[in-house]
Amino acid sequence: MNPSLSSLPLSIYVADMETSPPLLSKKEQHILDSQMEIEWLQRQIEQRKQGFDSFAANKENVAQLTDKQVLDELAIYSEKVEHTRVDMDIMSQYNLCKDRIVTNVDDNHYTLNALYPHLKPQSYGFDSEKIQQIQSLVMQRDKLAVEEMQLLEELDNIENQTMRLHTQIIEHHQDNQQLGADLATAKEQQQQEQRQEPASQWRNTETASVVSSQATGDFNVDKLRDIQNRLETSKNILMGLILESGIDWASDSKWSRVMLFIGTEEDD
């Protein structure tokens, strides 16, 4: 190529190449293309032959293997698969731990900077007053969190007590309903009996009233006698205690009044 063409503009250079005669004729170009295609086909045939030879060799090797060798190869393959699985599990655990560490570091970034600002004193320009404020706020937050947990626990206990009380109320309500039903049944039976035998019921009622009055009078008399006996016993016990204690009740106005009240006269 003429060296002077390098100094020409690109459009003039391209136009000069288009107008210049081709280096190869059409026949030569066709022969060159055919030769390149033949070489490509030869390479493909060679690759296919190599693949067939390797397949035939592998097939022959496999055919020559005994059952024990096949089992050994399978055991080796299974062992490799198991080792690969273990390695994958280890890598997965490592990745999970790494991700968890990164997440925790990211979540606790501001808390760590607030609690330990001396690790990076020039990072944020916090003075001691701001650091103390942040620390007090963090402590207050922790205290509120603890109080919240305690309140939640108390609420759980109250809820459990409420459930127990609700269960007891339901049981009492059922018992009351049963008692009401029993009372209604008894009342209905009584009304039926009264309608069936009014005269006999009236006579029995009067007789029962008289008997009840007599029994009540006898009971009251017996009760009064029992109370009187108890009072006498108490007076005797008190008198015995005063006498055995050695108290000079004759010269003591208070004990003298007590002895006179329980029935003993003062000796002259």
Contacts in CASP RR format, 6 or more apart in sequence:
PFRMAT RR
TARGET T0000
AUTHOR 0000-0000-0000
METHOD contacts of the structure
MODEL  1
MNPSLSSLPLSIYVADMETSPPLLSKKEQHILDSQMEIEWLQRQIEQRKQ
GFDSFAANKENVAQLTDKQVLDELAIYSEKVEHTRVDMDIMSQYNLCKDR
IVTNVDDNHYTLNALYPHLKPQSYGFDSEKIQQIQSLVMQRDKLAVEEMQ
LLEELDNIENQTMRLHTQIIEHHQDNQQLGADLATAKEQQQQEQRQEPAS
QWRNTETASVVSSQATGDFNVDKLRDIQNRLETSKNILMGLILESGIDWA
SDSKWSRVMLFIGTEEDD
5 13 0 8 1.000
5 16 0 8 1.000
8 16 0 8 1.000
22 29 0 8 1.000
24 32 0 8 1.000
65 73 0 8 1.000
111 138 0 8 1.000
112 119 0 8 1.000
113 119 0 8 1.000
113 120 0 8 1.000
113 123 0 8 1.000
113 124 0 8 1.000
114 131 0 8 1.000
114 134 0 8 1.000
114 135 0 8 1.000
114 138 0 8 1.000
115 135 0 8 1.000
115 138 0 8 1.000
117 124 0 8 1.000
117 126 0 8 1.000
117 131 0 8 1.000
117 134 0 8 1.000
126 134 0 8 1.000
193 201 0 8 1.000
194 201 0 8 1.000
235 262 0 8 1.000
235 263 0 8 1.000
238 258 0 8 1.000
238 262 0 8 1.000
239 259 0 8 1.000
239 262 0 8 1.000
239 264 0 8 1.000
242 249 0 8 1.000
242 255 0 8 1.000
242 258 0 8 1.000
242 259 0 8 1.000
247 255 0 8 1.000
248 255 0 8 1.000
249 255 0 8 1.000
249 256 0 8 1.000
249 258 0 8 1.000
249 259 0 8 1.000
250 256 0 8 1.000
250 266 0 8 1.000
250 267 0 8 1.000
256 266 0 8 1.000
259 266 0 8 1.000
260 266 0 8 1.000
END
